[in-house]
Amino acid sequence: QVQLVESGGGLVQPGGSLRLSCAASGSITNFAAMGWYRQAPGKQREWVAIINNYNMTNYAGSVKGRFTISRDNAKNTVYLQMNSLKPEDTAVYYCKAAGRGDYWGQGTQVTVSS
């Protein structure tokens, strides 16, 4: 069992930046991949970005070029750097650890508004 705790969300103006963190209670190298997802009000949860143990990354088309996922294995933490934020990025952002089982964090709210 692993616990994931997201942080770093908040209110930001369009064009601004935020960095989300996902701290795991155990080693993230135990999982094949770590990912970020988001869920906007009234919409289904959607995949945003993923990074595997070889540091290979992939992004949803809507965030490619604006968001960057990274990991620090020594700190058991995954990050999501979000730049050039848009109102449509407003959502609760969740961290997921994928391996033999999937684990989710509780989410952190990101609101992009002027």
N, C-alpha and C positions, 0 to 999 in steps of 0.2 A: 504494500500500500504506500502511495506517495501523496503528499499534499502539495498543491500548487497555489501560490498566492500572487495575484496580480496587483500592480500598483502603478501610479504615474498618470492616471486619467485625470480629466478635469475639463474646464471650459477654456476654449481658445478661439481666437478670431480666425476667420477664413484667411488662408495663406500662412498661418502660424505653424508651429511645430510642437510635438510632444514626444517623449520617449517612455514607452511602457516597459515594465519589468515583470518577469515571471520567475519567482523564486521557488525552487523545489526543495522538499524536505529530504530528498535523497539524491543520489547521483543521476544526472540527466543522461549520462552515457549508457545507462541501463535501458534506454528507450531508443528505438530505431530512428525516431524523428520527434521534433518538437514543433508545434504549430500555433498560429494565432488565427482565431475566428472572430466574427462579430455578428451581432444581432441587433438590427434596428427595430423600432417599435412597429408592430404589425407585420413584420417580415420574418422569414425563416433565417436561422443561423447560416452564415456563409463563411467559407474558407477565405483567408486573407493571405497567409504566407506560411512557408514551411522550411525547416532546415534539418538536415539529417546529420548523422555522426561523422560524415565526411565533409561537413560544412557546405554541402550542395544546397542551394536555395531555389525556391520557386515562388512565384507571386501570382495572385489574381490579376487579371488584366486591368481592373479598375484602380489598382494601387501601384502597378509596376512603374518604376522610375520615381516614385514619391516615397515609398516605404522601404525600409531595410531591416531584415531580420538578422540577428546575430546571437551568438551564445558564448558564455564564459563557463567552461566545464569546471574550473577550479571553484567558482562561486555557485555552481549549480543553478545558473540563472540564464534565462533567454530574454532578449530585448526586441522591441519593435520601435525603430525610429521612424516617426511619421512626420514628413515635411509637406509643405504646400497643401495643408489640410483644406478640405471642402466641406460645406454643410452636409453633403450626402455621406460623409465619413462618420457622422454622428451615429453612435451605437454603443452597446455594451460589448467590450472586447474581452474575449476569453482565451486562456492559454490551454493547450492540450498536449499531453504526453502520450505518444502512440508507441505501443510495443506489443507484448503479449496481452496486455490489457490497456484500455484507454482511460486516462485520468484527466479531469477538467478542474480548472480553478473556478472561483466564485464570480469572476468578472470585474471589470473596472469600467466606469462610465466615461465616455469621451463625447463631448458636446462641442460642435463647431458652429459658432454663431456670432454675429456682430451685435 
